[in-house]
Amino acid sequence: MRIILAAAAAIGLTACGGEPAKPGEPTPAPAAEAPAAPAMDDGMMAADAADDANVMETADGAMFHTDTTKTEKVHLPAGNWTATPTDATQIEIVGASDKAMPDGATHHVVEVKPLTKDVIAKVKFERRDSADAVAPVTETRTINFMVH
């Protein structure tokens, strides 16, 4: 029985990368980064479709998982909002309008188009009490877009 347990332990150590480091020896370097995310499967596409149908207000710090073939919609409370990408080579603002939601509320919906793959693009949204661009900012939200 002890021989079987010892053999199983040796196989387990070999399968997990060999023997453990001995005291005073350096730890082996970590494995290389994982490859890029695969294309969306049926489950991912269903979750993405549900996200597209979402009419909830987009919270500060929200993260969209997207790709360069999509246009995402950010839902903000009605008001005077400006949208500024932190890097215009990664994402662009393609439209904005006030829209009535099924619950009767009005949202300012901003359409955002990812341009660059394998980045986390950020868009800063600033709300003012008037359409005057020099009016004080009353609310700020930063929304993230992980572009696959």
C-alpha positions in Angstrom: 0.0 0.0 0.0 2.8 2.4 0.9 4.5 1.7 -2.5 1.3 2.6 -4.3 0.9 5.9 -2.4 4.6 6.8 -3.0 4.2 6.0 -6.7 1.0 8.1 -6.9 2.8 11.0 -5.2 5.7 10.8 -7.6 3.3 10.8 -10.6 1.4 13.8 -9.1 4.6 15.8 -8.6 5.8 15.0 -12.1 2.4 16.0 -13.6 2.4 19.3 -11.6 5.8 20.4 -12.9 8.3 18.1 -11.1 9.8 18.1 -7.7 9.2 21.0 -5.3 12.0 23.6 -4.9 14.6 22.8 -2.2 15.3 25.4 0.4 17.7 28.1 -0.9 16.9 27.3 -4.6 15.1 29.9 -6.7 11.5 29.4 -7.6 10.9 28.5 -11.2 9.6 31.2 -13.5 5.8 31.2 -14.0 4.4 29.9 -17.2 3.8 32.2 -20.2 0.6 34.2 -20.4 -2.5 32.5 -21.6 -3.4 32.8 -25.3 -6.0 35.3 -26.5 -9.6 34.6 -25.7 -11.3 32.3 -28.2 -14.3 33.3 -30.3 -17.6 33.5 -28.5 -19.5 30.2 -28.1 -23.3 29.8 -28.0 -23.4 30.5 -24.2 -21.3 33.6 -24.6 -23.4 34.9 -27.5 -26.6 34.4 -25.4 -25.1 36.3 -22.5 -24.0 39.0 -24.9 -27.5 39.3 -26.4 -29.0 39.6 -22.9 -26.5 42.4 -22.2 -27.5 44.2 -25.4 -31.2 44.1 -24.3 -30.3 45.6 -21.0 -31.9 49.0 -20.3 -30.5 49.5 -16.8 -28.5 52.6 -16.0 -24.8 52.0 -16.4 -23.0 52.4 -13.1 -19.6 54.2 -12.6 -16.8 51.7 -13.1 -18.9 49.2 -15.1 -17.0 46.9 -17.5 -18.4 45.9 -20.9 -16.9 42.7 -22.5 -17.0 43.4 -26.2 -15.3 43.2 -29.6 -14.6 45.4 -32.5 -17.6 44.2 -34.5 -20.1 45.6 -31.9 -21.5 49.0 -30.9 -22.2 49.2 -27.1 -24.8 51.3 -25.5 -24.1 53.2 -22.2 -27.3 54.2 -20.3 -27.0 57.4 -18.2 -29.6 59.4 -16.4 -31.1 62.1 -18.7 -29.0 65.2 -18.7 -26.2 67.1 -20.4 -23.4 64.6 -20.8 -20.1 64.7 -22.6 -18.2 61.5 -23.4 -14.4 61.5 -23.8 -12.3 58.4 -24.6 -9.0 58.3 -22.7 -7.4 57.0 -26.0 -9.3 57.8 -29.2 -7.4 55.1 -31.1 -9.0 52.4 -28.9 -12.7 53.5 -28.9 -14.9 56.1 -30.4 -18.3 57.8 -29.6 -20.6 57.2 -32.5 -23.9 58.7 -31.2 -26.0 59.8 -28.3 -29.7 60.5 -27.8 -32.3 60.6 -25.1 -34.5 57.5 -25.2 -37.6 56.4 -23.3 -37.2 53.2 -21.3 -39.9 50.5 -20.8 -40.4 51.7 -17.2 -41.1 55.3 -18.4 -37.7 56.8 -17.4 -35.6 58.7 -19.9 -32.0 57.7 -20.4 -29.2 59.5 -22.2 -27.9 56.6 -24.3 -24.4 56.9 -25.7 -23.3 54.5 -28.5 -19.6 53.5 -28.2 -17.6 51.6 -30.9 -14.5 49.7 -29.9 -11.6 50.1 -32.5 -8.6 48.2 -31.0 -8.5 44.5 -29.9 -6.9 43.3 -26.7 -7.2 46.5 -24.7 -9.3 47.9 -21.9 -10.6 51.1 -23.3 -12.0 53.8 -21.0 -14.5 56.5 -21.6 -15.0 59.4 -19.1 -18.6 60.7 -19.0 -19.2 64.2 -17.4 -22.6 65.6 -16.6 -23.3 69.3 -16.3 -26.4 71.2 -15.3 -26.4 73.0 -18.7 -25.2 72.4 -22.2 -22.4 75.0 -21.7 -19.1 73.1 -22.0 -17.4 75.3 -19.4 -20.2 74.8 -16.8 -19.1 72.9 -13.7 -19.2 69.1 -13.8 -21.8 67.8 -11.4 -21.2 64.0 -11.9 -18.4 61.9 -13.5 -18.5 58.2 -14.5 -15.8 56.2 -16.0 -16.9 53.1 -18.0 -14.5 50.4 -19.1 -14.6 48.3 -22.3 -12.6 45.1 -22.4 -12.2 44.5 -26.1 -11.5 40.9 -27.1 
